Amino acid sequence: MSGPGERPVRQEPPTPDVDLDHAARPEARVPGVPSSSFSRLPTGPVDAVTASHEEPDPTAPFPQWMITPPIAAHRGLGAWALGFSVVGLISSFFVGWGFPISVVGIVLAALALRRPLESRPVATWAMVLGIVGLIYSAGWLVWAATQLSLFG
């Protein structure tokens, strides 16, 4: 009801794009969009589609895309570190100037211990043998310096 001087309120019937009868049309529609356009919301569920060209094997226990090859432990730096540390330790038994080889072994062992796929026991042995080789080399250098009277 409108008062004196007011215009009467006019109510129009719903437009065809607003569907109130859900049983008459089973697919979901986006309100306000003509029927020739999209029929679902952009955030609606999307049909799963296989991305391979091959037909899936129905007898396989898992889909083919779920099967991944096992990753082998990478033994690059640990083995090199152990090699340098052993050579540095052996050379430190005879001369004091083998300490750079032991230092390289220690640095490579530290890098190998930080990598997740390296063999930790190999890297640990490389670190220990590199430190022992460094100590032996330092002992040789201190002994050589005392023989030459460099420390007074």
BATIDREN-192494 format. One record per residue: residue in three letters; x, z, y of N, C-alpha, C, CB in turn. Coordinates in steps of 0.05 Angstrom, whole numbers, padded with zeros to 5 digits, always signed. Each point is the difference from the previous one (the first is absolute). Glycine has a CB too. Layout:
% BATIDREN-192494
alaXZYXZYXZYXZY
...
This chain:
% BATIDREN-192494
met+00017+00000-00023-00017+00000+00023+00018+00000+00024-00037+00024-00024
ser+00029-00039+00043+00015-00001+00025-00017+00010+00023+00028-00039-00017
gly-00015+00050+00036-00014+00011+00023-00007-00022+00020+00023+00044-00007
pro-00036-00036+00030-00007-00020+00020+00025-00010+00013-00044+00022+00008
gly+00048-00047-00005+00023-00012+00013+00022-00007-00019-00011+00025+00040
glu+00010-00016-00065+00021-00007-00020-00009-00023-00017+00015+00048-00001
arg+00004-00063-00007-00006-00023-00017-00004+00009-00029+00026-00031+00031
pro-00043+00020-00045-00004+00008-00028+00025-00007-00017-00051-00006+00005
val+00057+00023-00024+00023-00004-00018-00009-00020-00021+00018+00047+00007
arg-00001-00067-00010-00006-00021-00019+00019+00003-00024-00017-00031+00037
gln+00006+00033-00061+00016+00002-00024-00001-00026-00016-00007+00050-00001
glu+00030-00062-00004+00001-00025-00014+00004+00006-00030+00018-00024+00041
pro-00026+00006-00058+00005+00003-00029+00030-00004-00005-00047-00015-00012
pro+00058+00026-00010+00029-00004-00006+00006-00030-00005+00002+00046-00020
thr+00022-00053+00028+00009-00028-00004+00007-00004-00030+00018-00002+00048
pro-00016-00023-00056+00005-00006-00029+00027+00010-00010-00030-00040+00006
asp+00050+00044+00012+00026+00009-00009+00000+00030-00007+00021-00036+00027
val-00041+00051-00020-00002+00028-00007-00019+00001-00024+00008+00017+00048
asp+00004-00010-00071-00016+00000-00025-00007+00028-00007+00023-00042-00015
leu-00049+00049+00016-00009+00026-00007-00008+00002-00029-00015+00007+00047
asp+00010-00030-00059-00009+00000-00028+00025-00006-00018-00047-00016+00014
his+00059+00038-00025+00025-00004-00016-00006-00012-00027+00019+00039+00023
ala-00043-00035-00034-00006-00011-00026-00004-00031+00001-00022+00044-00012
ala+00014-00054+00035-00004-00029+00003+00026-00015+00000-00042+00009+00025
arg+00064+00002-00015+00025-00013+00001+00021+00018-00012-00013-00026+00042
pro+00024+00021-00066+00018+00019-00013+00028+00000+00011-00026-00007-00040
glu+00037-00015+00052+00027+00001+00011+00001+00014+00027+00010-00043-00025
ala+00012+00055+00031+00003+00014+00025+00005-00020+00022+00018+00041-00024
arg-00028-00035+00047+00004-00017+00023+00010+00017+00024-00036-00033-00016
val+00050+00020+00033+00009+00013+00024-00022-00003+00021+00049-00009-00011
pro-00059+00031+00022-00022-00003+00020+00010-00015+00025-00020+00042-00016
gly+00004-00059+00027+00007-00014+00024+00015-00026-00004+00001+00043+00021
val+00006-00050-00046+00015-00024-00006-00019-00019-00014+00044+00025-00005
pro-00044-00050+00013-00018-00020-00013+00006-00002-00029-00003-00025+00042
ser-00017+00017-00058+00003-00001-00029+00020-00020-00009-00047+00014-00003
ser+00055-00033+00019+00020-00021-00009+00028+00011+00003-00032-00036+00014
ser+00036+00059-00003+00026+00011+00004+00008+00019-00023-00006-00004+00050
phe+00023+00023-00044+00009+00019-00021-00023+00017-00010+00045+00002+00022
ser-00042+00006-00047-00022+00016-00012+00008+00028-00006-00018-00041-00019
arg+00042+00050+00026+00008+00028-00004+00018+00009+00023-00004-00005-00050
leu+00005+00031+00053+00017+00011+00022+00029-00005-00005-00034+00036+00007
pro+00051-00038+00014+00028-00005-00005+00014+00022-00014+00000-00028+00040
thr-00011+00052-00041+00012+00023-00014-00012+00004-00027+00009+00021+00044
gly-00026-00039-00053-00013+00002-00026+00019-00005-00022-00042-00013+00020
pro+00034+00019-00045+00018-00005-00023+00005-00030-00004-00017+00042-00021
val+00042-00048+00013+00008-00027-00004+00003-00004-00030+00024-00002+00045
asp-00032-00022-00055+00003-00006-00028+00029-00002-00008-00044-00024+00001
ala+00051+00035-00024+00027-00001-00010+00005-00028-00012+00001+00050-00009
val+00021-00062+00017+00007-00026-00010+00029+00001-00011-00031-00023+00034
thr+00035+00011-00057+00027-00001-00011+00017-00019+00016-00017+00012-00046
ala+00043-00005+00050+00017-00017+00016+00018-00018-00017-00001+00036+00035
ser-00001-00034-00061+00018-00016-00017-00015-00025-00009+00024+00041-00015
his-00008-00060+00006-00012-00025-00010-00007+00002-00030+00027-00025+00035
glu-00017+00046-00048-00004+00003-00028-00025+00015-00006+00049-00001-00007
glu-00060-00005-00016-00023+00015-00009+00009+00027-00011-00025-00043-00011
pro+00011+00065+00017+00009+00026-00010-00003+00001-00030-00014+00021+00043
asp+00032-00006-00056-00001+00003-00029-00019+00023-00007+00048-00017-00004
pro-00070+00011-00009-00020+00021-00006+00010+00020-00021-00036-00032+00012
thr+00056+00025-00028+00010+00018-00021+00022+00018+00011-00011-00034-00034
ala+00021+00030+00057+00022+00017+00011-00012+00027+00008+00025-00041+00017
pro-00010+00063-00022-00010+00026+00008-00001+00004+00030+00018+00018-00043
phe-00001-00031+00058+00000+00002+00029-00001-00028+00011+00026+00043-00001
pro-00037-00046+00025+00002-00027+00013+00029-00008+00005-00044+00009+00022
gln+00049-00035-00021+00027-00010+00002+00014+00009+00025-00014-00039-00027
trp+00000+00042+00049+00013+00008+00025+00008+00029+00000-00027-00034+00023
met+00017+00050-00042+00007+00029-00001+00026+00004-00016-00048+00012+00004
ile+00056-00031-00020+00024+00003-00017+00024-00007+00017-00026-00010-00042
thr+00044+00029+00046+00025-00004+00015+00023+00004-00018-00022+00015+00043
pro+00043-00031-00040+00024+00004-00017+00013+00026+00007+00006-00050-00004
pro+00006+00064-00016+00014+00025+00006+00024-00005+00018-00016+00019-00044
ile+00022+00000+00062+00022-00002+00018+00024+00014-00013-00031-00002+00041
ala+00052-00013-00045+00024+00012-00012+00016+00015+00022+00002-00036-00035
ala+00011+00057+00027+00016+00016+00019+00023-00018+00010-00013+00045-00022
his+00016-00046+00048+00021-00017+00012+00026+00017+00000-00033-00026+00029
arg+00054+00015-00041+00025+00015-00002+00022-00013+00016-00014+00016-00045
gly+00009-00026+00068+00020-00013+00016+00020+00018+00013-00033-00035+00007
leu+00023+00052+00011+00019+00017+00015+00012+00022-00016-00027-00011+00040
gly+00012+00023-00058+00010+00022-00016+00023-00008-00017-00045+00019+00000
ala+00043-00043-00012+00022-00009-00017+00025-00007+00017-00034-00018-00033
trp+00030+00006+00056+00023-00006+00018+00012+00026+00010-00021-00043+00013
ala+00005+00062-00007+00010+00026+00010+00017+00014-00022-00039+00005+00031
leu+00029-00006-00056+00014+00013-00022+00027-00015-00005-00044+00015-00020
gly+00043-00041+00022+00025-00015-00003+00021+00006+00021-00027-00036-00021
phe+00019+00037+00046+00018+00007+00022+00010+00028-00004-00023-00032+00031
ser+00006+00051-00038+00008+00028-00003+00020+00003-00023-00044+00015+00018
val+00040-00028-00040+00019+00002-00023+00027-00012+00008-00039-00002-00033
val+00039-00021+00046+00025-00012+00008+00014+00018+00021-00019-00047-00009
gly+00003+00058+00027+00012+00018+00020+00012+00025-00012-00032-00017+00033
leu+00018+00028-00054+00010+00024-00014+00026-00006-00015-00047+00017-00004
ile+00047-00040-00010+00024-00007-00016+00024-00006+00019-00030-00019-00036
ser+00025+00006+00058+00022-00006+00019+00009+00026+00014-00018-00046+00007
ser+00000+00066-00004+00009+00025+00013+00018+00017-00018-00043-00001+00026
phe+00043-00005-00052+00019+00014-00018+00029-00009+00005-00036+00005-00034
phe+00040-00029+00045+00027-00011+00003+00009-00001+00029-00008-00026-00041
val-00010+00018+00059+00007-00002+00029-00021+00013+00017+00025-00043-00009
gly-00019+00050+00033-00019+00012+00018-00016-00019+00016+00030+00038+00002
trp-00021-00064-00003-00014-00019+00017-00024-00013-00013+00044-00009+00021
gly-00054+00021-00042-00024-00010-00013-00026+00012+00011+00027-00006-00041
phe-00024+00022+00063-00024+00013+00011-00020-00019+00012+00028+00039+00009
pro-00021-00062+00002-00021-00018+00010-00018-00011-00022+00031-00013+00037
ile-00020+00010-00061-00017-00009-00022-00020+00021-00008+00038-00029-00017
ser-00029+00055+00017-00018+00022-00006-00021+00003+00022+00036+00023-00025
val-00029-00028+00050-00019+00002+00022-00022-00022-00003+00036+00019+00031
val-00028-00043-00039-00019-00021-00005-00019+00008-00022+00033-00035+00016
gly-00022+00047-00038-00016+00009-00022-00020+00021+00008+00037-00011-00030
ile-00029+00030+00048-00018+00021+00009-00022-00011+00017+00038+00032-00001
val-00031-00051+00019-00021-00012+00017-00020-00016-00016+00033-00003+00037
leu-00024-00012-00056-00018-00016-00017-00017+00019-00018+00032-00038+00000
ala-00021+00060-00009-00015+00020-00016-00022+00013+00018+00040+00008-00029
ala-00034-00002+00054-00020+00011+00017-00023-00020+00005+00036+00029+00022
leu-00029-00054-00018-00021-00020+00003-00016-00004-00025+00029-00023+00033
ala-00016+00025-00056-00014-00004-00026-00019+00024-00004+00038-00026-00019
leu-00030+00050+00027-00018+00023-00004-00025-00002+00018+00040+00028-00011
arg-00039-00043+00032-00023-00003+00018-00019-00022-00009+00028+00017+00037
arg-00019-00034-00055-00017-00022-00009-00017+00010-00023+00033-00035+00015
pro-00059+00028-00015-00018+00011-00021+00004-00011-00028-00032+00007+00036
leu+00042-00031-00039+00002-00013-00026+00028+00003-00012-00035-00031+00014
glu+00054+00044-00001+00027+00002-00010+00000+00022-00021+00019-00015+00044
ser+00001+00014-00062+00004+00020-00020+00013+00025+00013+00005-00035-00036
arg-00019+00057+00037+00010+00023+00013+00025+00013-00014-00047+00008+00017
pro+00047-00007-00043+00025+00011-00013+00025-00016+00006-00029+00017-00036
val+00026-00044+00036+00024-00017+00006+00009+00005+00029-00016-00035-00033
ala-00003+00037+00051+00007+00005+00028+00012+00027+00004-00036-00031+00014
thr+00026+00051-00028+00010+00027+00002+00029+00002-00011-00047+00019-00004
trp+00052-00032-00019+00027-00001-00011+00019-00014+00020-00019+00001-00047
ala+00009-00022+00059+00017-00015+00019+00007+00018+00024-00021-00044-00014
met+00002+00060+00023+00005+00018+00022+00020+00021-00007-00047-00008+00017
val+00044+00020-00041+00018+00022-00008+00028-00011-00004-00038+00024-00022
leu+00041-00047+00007+00026-00011-00005+00014-00010+00026-00015-00013-00046
gly-00001+00003+00065+00011-00008+00025+00010+00023+00016-00031-00038+00001
ile+00017+00061-00001+00009+00024+00014+00026+00011-00013-00048+00010+00014
val+00048-00010-00041+00025+00010-00014+00023-00019+00006-00028+00020-00037
gly+00024-00046+00037+00021-00019+00008+00010+00004+00028-00019-00032-00032
leu+00000+00038+00050+00008+00005+00028+00016+00026+00002-00042-00024+00016
ile+00035+00044-00031+00015+00026+00001+00028-00004-00012-00043+00026-00004
tyr+00046-00041-00018+00026-00005-00011+00017-00017+00019-00019+00002-00046
ser+00007-00021+00059+00015-00016+00020+00009+00017+00023-00026-00041-00013
ala+00009+00058+00022+00008+00018+00022+00023+00019-00009-00048-00002+00019
gly+00046+00011-00043+00023+00017-00011+00026-00016+00000-00033+00026-00028
trp+00032-00051+00019+00024-00016+00000+00011-00004+00028-00016-00023-00041
leu-00002+00018+00060+00009-00005+00028+00011+00026+00012-00034-00036+00005
val+00023+00059-00011+00010+00025+00011+00027+00006-00013-00046+00018+00007
trp+00049-00023-00033+00026+00005-00014+00021-00019+00012-00024+00015-00042
ala+00017-00040+00046+00020-00019+00011+00008+00008+00028-00020-00037-00028
ala+00001+00047+00044+00006+00009+00028+00019+00024-00001-00044-00018+00016
thr+00040+00036-00035+00018+00024-00001+00028-00008-00009-00040+00029-00009
gln+00042-00050-00008+00026-00009-00010+00016-00014+00022-00019-00004-00046
leu+00004-00008+00065+00013-00014+00022+00004+00018+00024-00019-00043-00016
ser+00012+00068+00014+00002+00020+00021-00016-00009+00025+00045+00014-00017
leu-00069-00024+00013-00017-00009+00022-00016+00024+00012-00004-00045-00021
phe+00001+00066+00005-00015+00023+00010+00018+00023+00009-00037-00013-00031
gly+00061+00009+00036+00018+00020+00011+00017+00014-00018-00032+00004+00032
